Amino acid sequence: MSKYCKKCGKEIPQNSKKDSCENCQNKENGKIIKIGGVALSLVGTVISVGLFVITNGKFGGPKD
């Protein structure tokens, strides 16, 4: 009895622990990595704006 991918129907090895093929798993992981990258950049932006507001723009500015 063969196992088939739930998403695309491709035959996968019988001893596979997953219910999807390697290609479908890679596509899903790629989406997760992209979402994580966007979230990380947003957090960095919020932190930098927060530092700017807390220090009244004096942090890292030109020397007078």
Secondary structure by P-SEA (a helix, b strand, c coil): cbbbbccccccccccccccccaaaaaaaaaaaaaaaaaaaaaaaaaaaaaaaaaaccccccccc
